[in-house]
């Protein structure tokens, strides 16, 4: 690469992902204070979080394509500005509508920032350097989510929930300044068309799908809102396919979907994303509702997950990737997630934390680290370097959608199992155990299906040879 300050560049790109994940989780602890201050309904409170995920998950893929066409540096800087503006508006929001609009703006900024930053990594680094940088990217994702919960709680308690938005604005401005100084200039010599019609249809399809998933917990699977949103998603996706077949420079080249790494990676990433999200959402409920830890102790009990995930991502993952390749590492990670969820399904009231919970948390953290970044690299290997933005947006959006689907499905499984247990005369922690155990089994099943899909579709896992293979990520593909 031509940049003379690779370390500064890497820190800038990784910091952008840290900001995105921090912003996604920093309001979680502040929600009760926001609901009380703005007199929010239960639906309004839910949409303070959902608004962010709606715009973030819905715009990731199109934003990645825009980074390829209009310039990665330009999209990085625009994303940081939009995220900062959304944070400032949120900090002074006087009511529910303004705050939800601010969260939509924040999600849109994050959707521009994250794939632009990742695409710079995929286009600029090769071989061990790419594996190492992407491992730090995964570590930043883990640390950002955990840091957001911790910082959000401290700031809300000390200065009120508005301070959470102020801090996000400040960090956004710092990332903006770092990106301005460190990111290489965009190539002004190559002009490429932007498929506006395809982008619009893809955005409608993705936003409608994310919306359908988000309304399921409140409205149900067969509600009018969910069914209409699914219908819109299918119609827009069908139109997108028809348009892309004739586009000279499509948003998402359909030919890439014939590559097993890309097509299989999409399915694996969605199923794996669901299983990974469950490691944080369902386990937190398990610790509080089955083991009956109070929230403060439960937070401390979950802390080793973040610490282990960060350590594995930065210290172990780069070496394993270079030795085994992303396909095999992703397969290992998914297998660990299957085992971890099945072990969590056996937890009962009174299970000792030290040898009944902590080892499984560490296994789950390793599984998350080993499945997230490697799957992203597998998908990226199916695209040319000039489409690094598309590959990064595709990897991020499929993981986000998978996580949202997982939460909806596991929540429904949990509720059904609890109702069955209550009808059988069980109550309290016993009914909670029945519901959460069933949810963990469902998560294990999703991860297991991801393993099958990976073995079936990824060529590197089907080759039977004793000679070492060179990973496709060893060198960037030519433009």
DRENDO-1510 file (C-alpha; in Angstrom, 1 decimal, always signed):
<recs>
REC; n; res; u; v; w
REC; 1; UNK; +0.0; +0.0; +0.0 .
REC; 2; UNK; +1.2; +3.5; -0.6 .
REC; 3; UNK; +0.2; +5.1; +2.7 .
REC; 4; UNK; +3.3; +5.7; +4.8 .
REC; 5; UNK; +1.4; +5.6; +8.1 .
REC; 6; UNK; -0.3; +2.2; +8.1 .
REC; 7; UNK; -0.6; +2.1; +11.9 .
REC; 8; UNK; -2.4; +5.5; +12.0 .
REC; 9; UNK; -4.7; +4.3; +9.2 .
REC; 10; UNK; -5.5; +1.1; +10.9 .
REC; 11; UNK; -6.3; +2.8; +14.2 .
REC; 12; UNK; -8.5; +5.3; +12.4 .
REC; 13; UNK; -10.5; +2.6; +10.6 .
REC; 14; UNK; -10.8; +0.4; +13.7 .
REC; 15; UNK; -11.9; +3.5; +15.7 .
REC; 16; UNK; -14.7; +4.1; +13.2 .
REC; 17; UNK; -16.1; +0.6; +13.9 .
REC; 18; UNK; -15.7; +1.1; +17.6 .
REC; 19; UNK; -17.8; +4.2; +17.3 .
REC; 20; UNK; -20.5; +2.4; +15.2 .
REC; 21; UNK; -20.8; -0.4; +17.8 .
REC; 22; UNK; -20.7; +2.0; +20.7 .
REC; 23; UNK; -23.5; +4.1; +19.2 .
REC; 24; UNK; -25.6; +1.0; +18.7 .
REC; 25; UNK; -25.5; +0.0; +22.4 .
REC; 26; UNK; -24.9; +3.2; +24.3 .
REC; 27; UNK; -28.6; +4.0; +24.8 .
REC; 28; UNK; -29.6; +0.6; +26.1 .
REC; 29; UNK; -29.0; +1.4; +29.7 .
REC; 30; UNK; -30.4; +5.0; +29.3 .
REC; 31; UNK; -33.8; +3.8; +27.9 .
REC; 32; UNK; -35.6; +3.9; +31.3 .
REC; 33; UNK; -34.4; +7.5; +31.9 .
REC; 34; UNK; -35.4; +8.5; +28.4 .
REC; 35; UNK; -38.8; +6.9; +28.7 .
REC; 36; UNK; -39.4; +8.7; +32.0 .
REC; 37; UNK; -38.1; +12.1; +30.8 .
REC; 38; UNK; -40.0; +12.1; +27.5 .
REC; 39; UNK; -43.1; +10.1; +28.8 .
REC; 40; UNK; -42.6; +7.4; +26.1 .
REC; 41; UNK; -45.0; +4.6; +25.5 .
REC; 42; UNK; -43.7; +1.0; +25.3 .
REC; 43; UNK; -43.7; +1.2; +21.5 .
REC; 44; UNK; -42.0; +4.5; +21.5 .
REC; 45; UNK; -39.3; +3.2; +23.8 .
REC; 46; UNK; -38.7; +0.2; +21.5 .
REC; 47; UNK; -38.4; +2.4; +18.5 .
REC; 48; UNK; -35.6; +4.5; +20.1 .
REC; 49; UNK; -33.5; +1.4; +19.5 .
REC; 50; UNK; -35.3; +0.1; +16.4 .
REC; 51; UNK; -34.9; +3.4; +14.5 .
REC; 52; UNK; -31.2; +3.0; +14.5 .
REC; 53; UNK; -31.2; -0.6; +13.4 .
REC; 54; UNK; -33.8; +0.1; +10.7 .
REC; 55; UNK; -31.6; +2.7; +8.9 .
REC; 56; UNK; -28.3; +1.1; +9.7 .
REC; 57; UNK; -29.3; -2.4; +8.5 .
REC; 58; UNK; -31.3; -1.1; +5.6 .
REC; 59; UNK; -28.6; +1.2; +4.2 .
REC; 60; UNK; -25.4; -0.9; +4.7 .
REC; 61; UNK; -25.2; -2.6; +1.3 .
REC; 62; UNK; -26.1; +0.5; -0.7 .
REC; 63; UNK; -23.7; +2.6; +1.3 .
REC; 64; UNK; -21.0; +0.1; +0.5 .
REC; 65; UNK; -21.7; +0.3; -3.2 .
REC; 66; UNK; -21.7; +4.1; -2.9 .
REC; 67; UNK; -18.2; +4.0; -1.3 .
REC; 68; UNK; -17.0; +2.0; -4.4 .
REC; 69; UNK; -18.5; +4.5; -6.8 .
REC; 70; UNK; -18.1; +7.9; -5.1 .
REC; 71; UNK; -14.9; +7.2; -3.0 .
REC; 72; UNK; -14.3; +5.4; +0.2 .
REC; 73; UNK; -12.7; +8.4; +1.9 .
REC; 74; UNK; -15.6; +10.6; +0.9 .
REC; 75; UNK; -18.2; +8.2; +2.2 .
REC; 76; UNK; -16.2; +7.8; +5.4 .
REC; 77; UNK; -16.2; +11.5; +6.1 .
REC; 78; UNK; -19.8; +12.0; +5.1 .
REC; 79; UNK; -20.8; +9.1; +7.4 .
REC; 80; UNK; -18.9; +10.7; +10.3 .
REC; 81; UNK; -20.6; +14.0; +9.7 .
REC; 82; UNK; -24.1; +12.5; +9.5 .
REC; 83; UNK; -23.5; +10.5; +12.7 .
REC; 84; UNK; -22.3; +13.6; +14.5 .
REC; 85; UNK; -25.3; +15.6; +13.4 .
REC; 86; UNK; -27.7; +12.9; +14.5 .
REC; 87; UNK; -26.0; +12.8; +17.9 .
REC; 88; UNK; -26.2; +16.6; +18.3 .
REC; 89; UNK; -29.9; +16.6; +17.4 .
REC; 90; UNK; -30.5; +13.7; +19.8 .
REC; 91; UNK; -28.7; +15.6; +22.6 .
REC; 92; UNK; -31.2; +18.4; +22.4 .
REC; 93; UNK; -34.3; +16.4; +21.4 .
REC; 94; UNK; -37.4; +17.7; +23.2 .
REC; 95; UNK; -39.7; +14.9; +22.4 .
REC; 96; UNK; -40.1; +11.3; +21.1 .
REC; 97; UNK; -40.4; +12.2; +17.4 .
REC; 98; UNK; -37.2; +14.3; +17.3 .
REC; 99; UNK; -35.2; +11.6; +19.2 .
REC; 100; UNK; -36.4; +8.8; +16.8 .
REC; 101; UNK; -35.5; +11.0; +13.8 .
REC; 102; UNK; -32.0; +11.6; +15.4 .
REC; 103; UNK; -31.6; +7.8; +15.8 .
REC; 104; UNK; -32.5; +7.3; +12.1 .
REC; 105; UNK; -29.8; +9.9; +11.2 .
REC; 106; UNK; -27.3; +8.2; +13.5 .
REC; 107; UNK; -28.0; +4.8; +11.9 .
REC; 108; UNK; -27.7; +6.3; +8.4 .
REC; 109; UNK; -24.3; +7.8; +9.3 .
REC; 110; UNK; -23.1; +4.5; +10.8 .
REC; 111; UNK; -24.2; +2.7; +7.6 .
REC; 112; UNK; -22.0; +5.0; +5.6 .
REC; 113; UNK; -19.1; +4.9; +8.0 .
REC; 114; UNK; -18.8; +1.2; +8.7 .
REC; 115; UNK; -18.6; -0.3; +5.1 .
REC; 116; UNK; -16.4; +2.6; +3.9 .
REC; 117; UNK; -13.9; +1.9; +6.6 .
REC; 118; UNK; -14.0; -1.9; +6.1 .
REC; 119; UNK; -13.6; -1.5; +2.3 .
REC; 120; UNK; -10.4; +0.5; +2.8 .
REC; 121; UNK; -9.1; -2.5; +4.8 .
REC; 122; UNK; -10.1; -5.0; +2.2 .
REC; 123; UNK; -8.7; -3.0; -0.7 .
REC; 124; UNK; -5.5; -1.8; +1.0 .
REC; 125; UNK; -4.2; -4.9; +2.9 .
REC; 126; UNK; -3.3; -8.4; +1.8 .
REC; 127; UNK; -2.3; -11.7; +3.4 .
REC; 128; UNK; -1.3; -11.6; +7.1 .
REC; 129; UNK; -1.8; -7.8; +7.3 .
REC; 130; UNK; -5.4; -8.1; +6.2 .
REC; 131; UNK; -6.1; -11.0; +8.6 .
REC; 132; UNK; -4.5; -9.0; +11.5 .
REC; 133; UNK; -6.3; -5.8; +10.6 .
REC; 134; UNK; -9.7; -7.5; +10.3 .
REC; 135; UNK; -9.1; -9.2; +13.6 .
REC; 136; UNK; -8.7; -5.8; +15.2 .
REC; 137; UNK; -11.9; -4.8; +13.4 .
REC; 138; UNK; -13.7; -7.7; +15.1 .
REC; 139; UNK; -12.2; -6.8; +18.5 .
REC; 140; UNK; -13.4; -3.2; +18.0 .
REC; 141; UNK; -16.9; -4.6; +17.4 .
REC; 142; UNK; -16.8; -6.6; +20.6 .
REC; 143; UNK; -15.3; -3.8; +22.7 .
REC; 144; UNK; -17.6; -1.1; +21.2 .
REC; 145; UNK; -20.7; -3.0; +22.2 .
REC; 146; UNK; -19.5; -3.7; +25.7 .
REC; 147; UNK; -18.1; -0.2; +26.1 .
REC; 148; UNK; -21.4; +1.4; +25.0 .
REC; 149; UNK; -23.3; -0.4; +27.7 .
REC; 150; UNK; -20.8; +0.6; +30.4 .
REC; 151; UNK; -20.3; +4.2; +29.3 .
REC; 152; UNK; -24.0; +4.7; +28.8 .
REC; 153; UNK; -24.8; +3.6; +32.3 .
REC; 154; UNK; -22.1; +5.8; +33.9 .
REC; 155; UNK; -23.0; +8.9; +31.9 .
REC; 156; UNK; -26.7; +8.5; +32.4 .
REC; 157; UNK; -26.3; +8.1; +36.2 .
REC; 158; UNK; -23.9; +11.1; +36.5 .
REC; 159; UNK; -25.2; +13.6; +33.9 .
REC; 160; UNK; -28.5; +12.4; +32.5 .
REC; 161; UNK; -29.2; +10.7; +29.2 .
REC; 162; UNK; -28.5; +13.7; +27.0 .
REC; 163; UNK; -24.8; +13.4; +27.9 .
REC; 164; UNK; -24.7; +10.0; +26.1 .
REC; 165; UNK; -25.6; +11.8; +22.8 .
REC; 166; UNK; -23.0; +14.5; +23.5 .
REC; 167; UNK; -20.2; +11.9; +23.9 .
REC; 168; UNK; -21.2; +10.2; +20.7 .
REC; 169; UNK; -21.0; +13.5; +18.9 .
REC; 170; UNK; -17.6; +14.2; +20.3 .
REC; 171; UNK; -16.3; +10.8; +19.3 .
REC; 172; UNK; -17.8; +11.2; +15.8 .
REC; 173; UNK; -15.9; +14.5; +15.4 .
REC; 174; UNK; -12.7; +12.9; +16.5 .
REC; 175; UNK; -13.1; +10.0; +14.0 .
REC; 176; UNK; -13.9; +12.6; +11.3 .
REC; 177; UNK; -10.7; +14.5; +12.0 .
REC; 178; UNK; -8.7; +11.3; +12.1 .
REC; 179; UNK; -10.2; +10.2; +8.8 .
REC; 180; UNK; -9.5; +13.5; +7.2 .
REC; 181; UNK; -5.8; +13.2; +8.1 .
REC; 182; UNK; -5.2; +9.5; +7.6 .
REC; 183; UNK; -7.3; +8.1; +4.8 .
REC; 184; UNK; -5.7; +8.1; +1.3 .
REC; 185; UNK; -7.3; +10.3; -1.3 .
REC; 186; UNK; -9.9; +8.8; -3.6 .
REC; 187; UNK; -9.0; +7.9; -7.1 .
REC; 188; UNK; -10.3; +10.8; -9.2 .
REC; 189; UNK; -9.3; +9.3; -12.6 .
REC; 190; UNK; -11.9; +6.5; -12.7 .
REC; 191; UNK; -15.5; +7.5; -13.1 .
REC; 192; UNK; -18.2; +4.9; -12.6 .
REC; 193; UNK; -22.0; +5.0; -13.0 .
REC; 194; UNK; -24.2; +4.6; -10.0 .
REC; 195; UNK; -27.2; +2.4; -10.6 .
REC; 196; UNK; -29.8; +4.6; -8.9 .
REC; 197; UNK; -32.8; +2.5; -9.7 .
REC; 198; UNK; -31.2; -0.7; -8.5 .
REC; 199; UNK; -30.0; +1.1; -5.3 .
REC; 200; UNK; -33.5; +2.4; -4.6 .
REC; 201; UNK; -35.1; -1.0; -5.0 .
REC; 202; UNK; -32.4; -2.7; -2.9 .
REC; 203; UNK; -32.9; -0.1; -0.2 .
REC; 204; UNK; -36.6; -0.5; -0.1 .
REC; 205; UNK; -36.3; -4.3; +0.0 .
REC; 206; UNK; -33.7; -4.2; +2.8 .
REC; 207; UNK; -35.5; -1.6; +4.9 .
REC; 208; UNK; -38.8; -3.4; +4.5 .
REC; 209; UNK; -37.3; -6.7; +5.6 .
REC; 210; UNK; -35.6; -5.1; +8.6 .
REC; 211; UNK; -38.8; -3.4; +9.5 .
REC; 212; UNK; -40.8; -6.6; +9.3 .
REC; 213; UNK; -38.4; -8.3; +11.6 .
REC; 214; UNK; -38.4; -5.4; +14.1 .
REC; 215; UNK; -42.2; -5.3; +14.4 .
REC; 216; UNK; -42.6; -9.0; +15.0 .
REC; 217; UNK; -41.9; -8.9; +18.7 .
REC; 218; UNK; -44.7; -6.3; +19.2 .
REC; 219; UNK; -47.2; -7.2; +16.5 .
REC; 220; UNK; -46.6; -10.9; +15.8 .
REC; 221; UNK; -45.5; -13.0; +12.8 .
REC; 222; UNK; -48.9; -12.8; +11.1 .
REC; 223; UNK; -49.7; -9.2; +11.8 .
REC; 224; UNK; -50.7; -6.8; +9.0 .
REC; 225; UNK; -47.6; -4.7; +9.5 .
REC; 226; UNK; -45.2; -7.7; +9.2 .
REC; 227; UNK; -47.0; -9.3; +6.3 .
REC; 228; UNK; -47.2; -6.0; +4.3 .
REC; 229; UNK; -43.5; -5.3; +5.0 .
REC; 230; UNK; -42.5; -8.8; +3.9 .
REC; 231; UNK; -44.6; -8.4; +0.7 .
REC; 232; UNK; -42.9; -5.1; -0.1 .
REC; 233; UNK; -39.5; -6.6; +0.5 .
REC; 234; UNK; -40.3; -9.5; -1.9 .
REC; 235; UNK; -41.7; -7.2; -4.6 .
REC; 236; UNK; -38.7; -4.8; -4.3 .
REC; 237; UNK; -36.2; -7.6; -4.3 .
REC; 238; UNK; -37.8; -9.1; -7.4 .
REC; 239; UNK; -37.7; -5.7; -9.2 .
REC; 240; UNK; -34.0; -5.4; -8.1 .
REC; 241; UNK; -33.1; -8.7; -9.7 .
REC; 242; UNK; -34.8; -7.7; -13.0 .
REC; 243; UNK; -33.0; -4.3; -13.0 .
REC; 244; UNK; -29.6; -5.7; -12.1 .
REC; 245; UNK; -29.7; -8.1; -15.0 .
REC; 246; UNK; -29.6; -5.2; -17.5 .
REC; 247; UNK; -27.5; -2.7; -15.5 .
REC; 248; UNK; -24.0; -1.9; -17.0 .
REC; 249; UNK; -22.4; -1.5; -13.5 .
REC; 250; UNK; -24.9; -3.1; -11.0 .
REC; 251; UNK; -25.1; -2.3; -7.3 .
REC; 252; UNK; -24.7; -6.0; -6.6 .
REC; 253; UNK; -23.4; -8.1; -9.5 .
REC; 254; UNK; -25.7; -11.1; -9.7 .
REC; 255; UNK; -22.8; -13.1; -11.2 .
REC; 256; UNK; -21.1; -12.9; -7.8 .
REC; 257; UNK; -23.9; -14.8; -6.2 .
REC; 258; UNK; -22.9; -17.8; -8.3 .
REC; 259; UNK; -19.7; -17.9; -6.3 .
REC; 260; UNK; -20.1; -20.4; -3.5 .
REC; 261; UNK; -18.1; -18.2; -1.2 .
REC; 262; UNK; -20.5; -15.3; -1.6 .
REC; 263; UNK; -23.8; -17.2; -1.8 .
REC; 264; UNK; -22.9; -19.6; +0.9 .
REC; 265; UNK; -21.3; -16.7; +2.9 .
REC; 266; UNK; -24.5; -14.8; +2.9 .
REC; 267; UNK; -26.5; -17.7; +4.3 .
REC; 268; UNK; -23.8; -18.6; +6.8 .
REC; 269; UNK; -23.5; -15.0; +7.9 .
REC; 270; UNK; -27.2; -14.6; +8.5 .
REC; 271; UNK; -27.5; -17.9; +10.5 .
REC; 272; UNK; -24.2; -17.2; +12.3 .
REC; 273; UNK; -25.3; -13.6; +13.0 .
REC; 274; UNK; -28.4; -15.0; +14.7 .
REC; 275; UNK; -26.4; -17.4; +16.8 .
REC; 276; UNK; -23.8; -14.7; +17.8 .
REC; 277; UNK; -26.5; -12.2; +18.8 .
REC; 278; UNK; -28.1; -14.8; +21.0 .
REC; 279; UNK; -24.8; -15.2; +22.9 .
REC; 280; UNK; -25.4; -11.7; +24.3 .
REC; 281; UNK; -29.1; -11.4; +24.4 .
REC; 282; UNK; -30.4; -14.8; +25.6 .
REC; 283; UNK; -27.4; -15.4; +28.0 .
REC; 284; UNK; -28.0; -12.1; +29.7 .
REC; 285; UNK; -31.6; -13.2; +30.3 .
REC; 286; UNK; -30.5; -16.6; +31.4 .
REC; 287; UNK; -28.2; -15.2; +34.1 .
REC; 288; UNK; -30.9; -12.9; +35.5 .
REC; 289; UNK; -34.0; -15.0; +35.2 .
REC; 290; UNK; -32.8; -18.5; +35.8 .
REC; 291; UNK; -29.8; -18.0; +38.0 .
REC; 292; UNK; -31.6; -14.9; +39.5 .
REC; 293; UNK; -28.6; -12.6; +39.6 .
REC; 294; UNK; -29.4; -8.9; +40.0 .
REC; 295; UNK; -28.7; -6.6; +37.0 .
REC; 296; UNK; -25.4; -5.3; +38.4 .
REC; 297; UNK; -24.0; -8.7; +39.2 .
REC; 298; UNK; -25.3; -10.0; +35.9 .
REC; 299; UNK; -23.4; -7.3; +34.1 .
REC; 300; UNK; -20.2; -8.3; +35.9 .
REC; 301; UNK; -20.9; -12.0; +35.0 .
REC; 302; UNK; -21.1; -11.1; +31.3 .
REC; 303; UNK; -17.9; -9.0; +31.4 .
REC; 304; UNK; -15.5; -12.0; +30.7 .
REC; 305; UNK; -17.3; -12.5; +27.4 .
REC; 306; UNK; -16.2; -9.1; +26.1 .
REC; 307; UNK; -12.7; -9.4; +27.5 .
REC; 308; UNK; -12.2; -12.9; +26.1 .
REC; 309; UNK; -13.6; -11.9; +22.7 .
REC; 310; UNK; -11.2; -8.9; +22.5 .
REC; 311; UNK; -8.2; -11.1; +23.5 .
REC; 312; UNK; -9.0; -13.9; +21.1 .
REC; 313; UNK; -9.6; -11.5; +18.2 .
REC; 314; UNK; -6.4; -9.6; +18.7 .
REC; 315; UNK; -4.0; -12.3; +19.9 .
REC; 316; UNK; -5.1; -15.7; +18.6 .
REC; 317; UNK; -7.3; -15.1; +15.6 .
REC; 318; UNK; -4.7; -13.6; +13.2 .
REC; 319; UNK; -2.4; -16.6; +13.7 .
REC; 320; UNK; -5.1; -19.1; +13.2 .
REC; 321; UNK; -6.4; -17.3; +10.1 .
REC; 322; UNK; -2.9; -17.4; +8.5 .
REC; 323; UNK; -2.5; -21.0; +9.4 .
REC; 324; UNK; -5.9; -22.5; +8.5 .
REC; 325; UNK; -7.6; -19.9; +6.2 .
REC; 326; UNK; -10.9; -18.1; +6.9 .
REC; 327; UNK; -13.2; -21.0; +5.8 .
REC; 328; UNK; -11.9; -23.5; +8.3 .
REC; 329; UNK; -11.7; -20.9; +11.1 .
REC; 330; UNK; -15.3; -19.9; +10.5 .
REC; 331; UNK; -16.3; -23.6; +10.6 .
REC; 332; UNK; -14.5; -24.0; +13.9 .
REC; 333; UNK; -16.2; -20.9; +15.3 .
REC; 334; UNK; -19.7; -22.0; +14.3 .
REC; 335; UNK; -19.0; -25.4; +15.9 .
REC; 336; UNK; -18.1; -23.7; +19.1 .
REC; 337; UNK; -21.3; -21.7; +19.0 .
REC; 338; UNK; -23.3; -24.9; +18.6 .
REC; 339; UNK; -21.6; -26.4; +21.6 .
REC; 340; UNK; -21.9; -23.3; +23.7 .
REC; 341; UNK; -25.7; -22.9; +23.1 .
REC; 342; UNK; -26.3; -26.6; +23.8 .
REC; 343; UNK; -24.4; -26.2; +27.1 .
REC; 344; UNK; -26.3; -23.1; +28.0 .
REC; 345; UNK; -29.5; -25.0; +27.4 .
REC; 346; UNK; -28.6; -27.4; +30.3 .
REC; 347; UNK; -28.2; -24.6; +32.9 .
REC; 348; UNK; -30.5; -24.9; +35.8 .
REC; 349; UNK; -31.2; -22.7; +38.9 .
REC; 350; UNK; -28.3; -23.0; +41.2 .
REC; 351; UNK; -25.7; -23.9; +38.5 .
REC; 352; UNK; -22.3; -22.7; +39.8 .
REC; 353; UNK; -20.9; -19.7; +37.9 .
REC; 354; UNK; -17.3; -20.7; +38.2 .
REC; 355; UNK; -17.5; -24.1; +36.4 .
REC; 356; UNK; -21.0; -24.1; +35.0 .
REC; 357; UNK; -21.3; -20.7; +33.3 .
REC; 358; UNK; -17.9; -19.0; +33.0 .
REC; 359; UNK; -16.2; -21.8; +30.8 .
REC; 360; UNK; -19.2; -21.7; +28.4 .
REC; 361; UNK; -19.1; -17.9; +28.2 .
REC; 362; UNK; -15.4; -18.2; +27.2 .
REC; 363; UNK; -16.3; -20.9; +24.6 .
REC; 364; UNK; -19.1; -18.7; +23.2 .
REC; 365; UNK; -16.8; -15.6; +23.0 .
REC; 366; UNK; -14.2; -17.6; +21.1 .
REC; 367; UNK; -16.9; -18.9; +18.8 .
REC; 368; UNK; -18.1; -15.4; +18.1 .
REC; 369; UNK; -14.6; -14.2; +17.3 .
REC; 370; UNK; -13.8; -17.2; +15.1 .
REC; 371; UNK; -17.0; -17.0; +13.1 .
REC; 372; UNK; -17.5; -13.2; +12.5 .
REC; 373; UNK; -14.3; -11.9; +10.9 .
REC; 374; UNK; -13.5; -15.1; +8.9 .
REC; 375; UNK; -17.0; -15.2; +7.3 .
REC; 376; UNK; -16.5; -11.6; +6.3 .
REC; 377; UNK; -13.2; -12.5; +4.7 .
REC; 378; UNK; -14.8; -15.4; +2.8 .
REC; 379; UNK; -17.4; -13.1; +1.3 .
REC; 380; UNK; -14.8; -10.5; +0.5 .
REC; 381; UNK; -12.7; -13.1; -1.4 .
REC; 382; UNK; -15.6; -13.5; -3.8 .
REC; 383; UNK; -15.4; -9.9; -5.0 .
REC; 384; UNK; -12.8; -7.9; -7.0 .
REC; 385; UNK; -10.9; -5.3; -5.1 .
REC; 386; UNK; -12.8; -2.5; -6.8 .
REC; 387; UNK; -16.0; -3.8; -5.2 .
REC; 388; UNK; -14.6; -3.9; -1.6 .
REC; 389; UNK; -17.4; -1.6; -0.5 .
REC; 390; UNK; -20.1; -3.9; -1.8 .
REC; 391; UNK; -18.5; -6.9; -0.1 .
REC; 392; UNK; -18.1; -5.1; +3.2 .
REC; 393; UNK; -21.7; -3.8; +3.1 .
REC; 394; UNK; -23.0; -7.2; +2.2 .
REC; 395; UNK; -21.1; -8.9; +5.1 .
REC; 396; UNK; -22.3; -6.3; +7.6 .
REC; 397; UNK; -25.9; -6.1; +6.4 .
REC; 398; UNK; -26.4; -9.9; +6.3 .
REC; 399; UNK; -25.0; -10.2; +9.8 .
REC; 400; UNK; -27.3; -7.4; +11.1 .
REC; 401; UNK; -30.4; -8.9; +9.4 .
REC; 402; UNK; -29.5; -12.3; +10.7 .
REC; 403; UNK; -29.2; -11.0; +14.2 .
REC; 404; UNK; -32.6; -9.2; +14.0 .
REC; 405; UNK; -34.2; -12.4; +12.7 .
REC; 406; UNK; -32.6; -14.4; +15.4 .
REC; 407; UNK; -33.9; -12.2; +18.2 .
REC; 408; UNK; -37.4; -12.4; +16.8 .
REC; 409; UNK; -37.3; -16.2; +16.3 .
REC; 410; UNK; -35.6; -17.0; +19.6 .
REC; 411; UNK; -38.0; -14.6; +21.4 .
REC; 412; UNK; -41.0; -16.4; +19.9 .
REC; 413; UNK; -39.5; -19.8; +20.9 .
REC; 414; UNK; -38.8; -18.6; +24.4 .
REC; 415; UNK; -42.4; -17.3; +24.8 .
REC; 416; UNK; -44.0; -20.4; +23.5 .
REC; 417; UNK; -42.0; -22.7; +25.8 .
REC; 418; UNK; -42.7; -20.5; +28.8 .
REC; 419; UNK; -46.4; -20.6; +28.1 .
REC; 420; UNK; -46.3; -24.4; +27.9 .
REC; 421; UNK; -44.3; -24.6; +31.1 .
REC; 422; UNK; -46.8; -22.3; +32.9 .
REC; 423; UNK; -49.7; -24.4; +31.6 .
REC; 424; UNK; -48.0; -27.5; +33.1 .
REC; 425; UNK; -47.9; -25.8; +36.5 .
REC; 426; UNK; -44.4; -24.6; +36.5 .
REC; 427; UNK; -43.6; -21.0; +37.6 .
REC; 428; UNK; -40.8; -18.5; +38.2 .
REC; 429; UNK; -37.2; -19.6; +37.4 .
REC; 430; UNK; -38.5; -23.0; +36.2 .
REC; 431; UNK; -40.7; -21.6; +33.5 .
REC; 432; UNK; -37.9; -19.1; +32.5 .
REC; 433; UNK; -35.5; -22.0; +32.3 .
REC; 434; UNK; -37.8; -23.9; +29.9 .
REC; 435; UNK; -38.2; -20.9; +27.6 .
REC; 436; UNK; -34.6; -19.9; +27.5 .
REC; 437; UNK; -33.4; -23.5; +27.2 .
REC; 438; UNK; -35.6; -23.9; +24.1 .
REC; 439; UNK; -34.3; -20.6; +22.7 .
REC; 440; UNK; -30.7; -21.8; +23.1 .
REC; 441; UNK; -31.5; -25.1; +21.4 .
REC; 442; UNK; -32.9; -23.0; +18.5 .
REC; 443; UNK; -29.8; -20.9; +18.3 .
REC; 444; UNK; -27.6; -24.1; +18.3 .
REC; 445; UNK; -29.7; -25.4; +15.5 .
REC; 446; UNK; -29.2; -22.2; +13.4 .
REC; 447; UNK; -25.4; -22.4; +14.0 .
REC; 448; UNK; -25.5; -26.1; +13.0 .
REC; 449; UNK; -27.3; -25.4; +9.8 .
REC; 450; UNK; -24.7; -22.7; +9.1 .
REC; 451; UNK; -22.0; -25.4; +9.4 .
REC; 452; UNK; -23.8; -27.6; +6.9 .
REC; 453; UNK; -24.2; -24.7; +4.4 .
REC; 454; UNK; -20.5; -23.7; +4.8 .
REC; 455; UNK; -19.3; -27.3; +4.1 .
REC; 456; UNK; -21.7; -27.6; +1.1 .
REC; 457; UNK; -20.9; -24.3; -0.6 .
REC; 458; UNK; -17.4; -23.2; +0.3 .
REC; 459; UNK; -14.9; -24.8; -2.2 .
REC; 460; UNK; -12.0; -24.7; +0.3 .
REC; 461; UNK; -13.8; -27.0; +2.7 .
REC; 462; UNK; -14.6; -29.5; -0.1 .
REC; 463; UNK; -11.0; -29.9; -1.3 .
REC; 464; UNK; -9.4; -33.1; -0.2 .
REC; 465; UNK; -5.6; -32.5; -0.3 .
REC; 466; UNK; -2.8; -32.7; +2.2 .
REC; 467; UNK; -0.9; -29.8; +0.6 .
REC; 468; UNK; -1.2; -26.4; +2.2 .
REC; 469; UNK; -3.5; -24.0; +0.4 .
REC; 470; UNK; -2.9; -20.3; -0.2 .
REC; 471; UNK; -5.9; -18.4; +1.0 .
REC; 472; UNK; -7.7; -16.3; -1.7 .
REC; 473; UNK; -7.3; -13.3; +0.6 .
REC; 474; UNK; -3.5; -13.5; +0.3 .
REC; 475; UNK; -3.6; -11.0; -2.5 .
REC; 476; UNK; -6.2; -8.4; -3.5 .
REC; 477; UNK; -8.0; -9.2; -6.7 .
REC; 478; UNK; -7.2; -7.0; -9.6 .
REC; 479; UNK; -9.6; -4.2; -10.4 .
</recs>
